[in-house]
Amino acid sequence: MDFRYTDDEEAFRKEVQQFINESMPPGWLGVDPGPEEETREDVGPLARQMWRKLGQKSWIGLTLPKAYGGQEAPLWKEMILLQELAYRGAPGMDTAIAQVDLILTFGTEEQKRRFVVPITRGEVKWAIGMSEPNAGSDTFAVQLRAVEEEDYFVLNGQKIWSSGAHNANYEMVYARTDPENKHMGLSVFMVDLKSPGITLRQIPQMTGIPAFCEVFFDNVRVPKENLLGEKNGGWQVLLHAFGAERTYGLFAIYNAKRYLDHLIQYCNETHVDGQLLSKDPLVRNRLAQMAIEIEVGCNLGHELNWQAIQGQPTVKTSNQIKVHGAAIAQRVANLGMQILGLYGPLHERSKWVRLGGRFSHEYLSTIGSSLAGGTTENSKNHIAGRAGLGLPKK
Ligand SMILES: Cc1cc2nc3c(=O)[nH]c(=O)nc-3n(C[C@H](O)[C@H](O)[C@H](O)COP(=O)(O)OP(=O)(O)OC[C@H]3O[C@@H](n4cnc5c(N)ncnc54)[C@H](O)[C@@H]3O)c2cc1C
């Protein structure tokens, strides 16, 4: 099997690399993809600028029909774009992308034009409102209530762990429209986060960054034209939504590749007890092991790409990448902390800090990577089940 890219693909990769080089400040060490680091004051404006620039180039959802702001480009282009953005740690790419997939699959023509086009233009950001205090892995336990009245629904209840909701314009909210029917009683709403009755409360994380939000709904009126799909048909959207977040694992893998390359460079330049770190057999062994694991992740990414292009089911591979990506993210952070030794836990503002303090941040932030977008155990259940190994239900 030949995984090399064609000349066209390589030319596009170079174009993306040049765009990132021109858009990032000099000496950019990269940030983690997603809303967490975009909450930082020094990253947020750059992320919004980047999101808008990507929109202007029609690189957000570039495989989409032109009518919705895409370029009708082949899927490999999107994969190359995502890989390069993640590898360089460029901020801006957004969970809104996953919402585009949902709106195009379940939305009316009017909804597609109203909600998708501002996303592909890089004008708006979206948050995801699935989780509640008592509904995590068991998403069908959602209690936030939506009651139908005249030409709107009235929402009451709470969401939690809505990443980046404080910086978002809309939230995809999973709500209960039938309290009697656990699985067939959910509906999905596209909610303007500026609606009267919504209160946001940011939750600080170990990293010190308050990137999660609790979102409280107190008699929030949502127009009926913002219902996505059928009333009580939310289960279909929900099942599709897990697939729509499949690129999360790819981001994690290419993000980890950057961290490994920074570590390799550090070991090639740093002496400890008079010896270059990269000559230490233990360090060499650990770096080599990490490189193998990342390469396996990249190859899974090629497989996912190929399956998607062939129109084959991707459930098993995307869950494999999700599990592997989360584990790699944690392991590379752990390896960095061990190699950096006492410099590892230093805050980025310390004058003694090495590699910009990225590894101490990564060490804390990646603990959540095996929970975000569904837990590792959840993904393993998918891999074991009908769409994967075909094992019978428990
Ligand atoms: C970084 C991050 C970002 C997030 N962003 C968002 C967001 O934007 N929007 C949003 O709605 N949510 C978000 N979440 C929440 C995330 O989706 C939930 O944390 C996740 O679904 C797990 O739910 P829970 O925390 O309630 O844990 P629980 O579901 O209570 O799980 C607890 C433990 O039990 C295990 N477990 C549960 N059920 C099973 C089972 N059937 N088989 C085996 N093991 C099981 C789990 O794997 C886990 O280890 C985010 C979480 C993180 C960490």
The ligand as an SDF file (V2000), in Angstrom:
LIG
                    3D

 53 58  0  0  0  0  0  0  0  0999 V2000
  -12.6020   18.3650   27.4390 C   0  0  0  0  0  0  0  0  0  0  0  0
  -14.0930   18.0470   27.4710 C   0  0  0  0  0  0  0  0  0  0  0  0
  -14.9310   18.7450   26.6220 C   0  0  0  0  0  0  0  0  0  0  0  0
  -16.3220   18.4900   26.6560 C   0  0  0  0  0  0  0  0  0  0  0  0
  -17.1370   19.2390   25.8570 N   0  0  0  0  0  0  0  0  0  0  0  0
  -18.4710   19.0310   25.8880 C   0  0  0  0  0  0  0  0  0  0  0  0
  -19.3370   19.8490   25.1030 C   0  0  0  0  0  0  0  0  0  0  0  0
  -18.9070   20.7580   24.4100 O   0  0  0  0  0  0  0  0  0  0  0  0
  -20.6650   19.6170   25.1670 N   0  0  0  0  0  0  0  0  0  0  0  0
  -21.1940   18.6230   25.9320 C   0  0  0  0  0  0  0  0  0  0  0  0
  -22.4190   18.4440   25.9010 O   0  0  0  0  0  0  0  0  0  0  0  0
  -20.4100   17.8290   26.7070 N   0  0  0  0  0  0  0  0  0  0  0  0
  -19.0580   18.0210   26.7030 C   0  0  0  0  0  0  0  0  0  0  0  0
  -18.2290   17.2640   27.4890 N   0  0  0  0  0  0  0  0  0  0  0  0
  -18.8160   16.2610   28.3920 C   0  0  0  0  0  0  0  0  0  0  0  0
  -18.5730   14.8490   27.8940 C   0  0  0  0  0  0  0  0  0  0  0  0
  -19.3310   14.5840   26.7520 O   0  0  0  0  0  0  0  0  0  0  0  0
  -18.9400   13.9080   29.0640 C   0  0  0  0  0  0  0  0  0  0  0  0
  -17.9820   14.1280   30.0860 O   0  0  0  0  0  0  0  0  0  0  0  0
  -18.8980   12.4540   28.6540 C   0  0  0  0  0  0  0  0  0  0  0  0
  -19.9430   12.1650   27.7660 O   0  0  0  0  0  0  0  0  0  0  0  0
  -19.0070   11.5070   29.8850 C   0  0  0  0  0  0  0  0  0  0  0  0
  -20.0940   11.8340   30.6640 O   0  0  0  0  0  0  0  0  0  0  0  0
  -19.9370   12.0180   32.2480 P   0  0  0  0  0  0  0  0  0  0  0  0
  -18.8370   13.0120   32.4760 O   0  0  0  0  0  0  0  0  0  0  0  0
  -21.2990   12.3400   32.7810 O   0  0  0  0  0  0  0  0  0  0  0  0
  -19.4330   10.6340   32.7930 O   0  0  0  0  0  0  0  0  0  0  0  0
  -20.3050    9.3170   33.0380 P   0  0  0  0  0  0  0  0  0  0  0  0
  -21.1660    9.0490   31.8520 O   0  0  0  0  0  0  0  0  0  0  0  0
  -20.9590    9.4380   34.3730 O   0  0  0  0  0  0  0  0  0  0  0  0
  -19.1830    8.2310   33.0780 O   0  0  0  0  0  0  0  0  0  0  0  0
  -18.3710    7.9740   34.2350 C   0  0  0  0  0  0  0  0  0  0  0  0
  -17.4660    6.7890   33.9170 C   0  0  0  0  0  0  0  0  0  0  0  0
  -18.2480    5.6070   33.6730 O   0  0  0  0  0  0  0  0  0  0  0  0
  -17.9410    5.0520   32.3970 C   0  0  0  0  0  0  0  0  0  0  0  0
  -19.1390    4.5050   31.7440 N   0  0  0  0  0  0  0  0  0  0  0  0
  -20.3540    5.1030   31.6580 C   0  0  0  0  0  0  0  0  0  0  0  0
  -21.2080    4.3260   30.9450 N   0  0  0  0  0  0  0  0  0  0  0  0
  -20.5170    3.2110   30.5890 C   0  0  0  0  0  0  0  0  0  0  0  0
  -20.8480    2.0300   29.8490 C   0  0  0  0  0  0  0  0  0  0  0  0
  -22.0580    1.8410   29.3300 N   0  0  0  0  0  0  0  0  0  0  0  0
  -19.8770    1.0830   29.6840 N   0  0  0  0  0  0  0  0  0  0  0  0
  -18.6200    1.2620   30.2080 C   0  0  0  0  0  0  0  0  0  0  0  0
  -18.2570    2.3550   30.9230 N   0  0  0  0  0  0  0  0  0  0  0  0
  -19.1780    3.3270   31.0990 C   0  0  0  0  0  0  0  0  0  0  0  0
  -17.4140    6.2250   31.5880 C   0  0  0  0  0  0  0  0  0  0  0  0
  -16.6220    5.8150   30.5150 O   0  0  0  0  0  0  0  0  0  0  0  0
  -16.6290    6.9980   32.6310 C   0  0  0  0  0  0  0  0  0  0  0  0
  -15.3410    6.4770   32.8060 O   0  0  0  0  0  0  0  0  0  0  0  0
  -16.8540   17.4880   27.5070 C   0  0  0  0  0  0  0  0  0  0  0  0
  -15.9890   16.7780   28.3610 C   0  0  0  0  0  0  0  0  0  0  0  0
  -14.6340   17.0630   28.3590 C   0  0  0  0  0  0  0  0  0  0  0  0
  -13.7350   16.3120   29.3020 C   0  0  0  0  0  0  0  0  0  0  0  0
  1  2  1  0
  2  3  1  0
  2 52  2  0
  3  4  2  0
  4  5  1  0
  4 50  1  0
  5  6  2  0
  6  7  1  0
  6 13  1  0
  7  8  2  0
  7  9  1  0
  9 10  1  0
 10 11  2  0
 10 12  1  0
 12 13  2  0
 13 14  1  0
 14 15  1  0
 14 50  1  0
 15 16  1  0
 16 17  1  0
 16 18  1  0
 18 19  1  0
 18 20  1  0
 20 21  1  0
 20 22  1  0
 22 23  1  0
 23 24  1  0
 24 25  2  0
 24 26  1  0
 24 27  1  0
 27 28  1  0
 28 29  2  0
 28 30  1  0
 28 31  1  0
 31 32  1  0
 32 33  1  0
 33 34  1  0
 33 48  1  0
 34 35  1  0
 35 36  1  0
 35 46  1  0
 36 37  1  0
 36 45  1  0
 37 38  2  0
 38 39  1  0
 39 40  1  0
 39 45  2  0
 40 41  1  0
 40 42  2  0
 42 43  1  0
 43 44  2  0
 44 45  1  0
 46 47  1  0
 46 48  1  0
 48 49  1  0
 50 51  2  0
 51 52  1  0
 52 53  1  0
M  END
$$$$
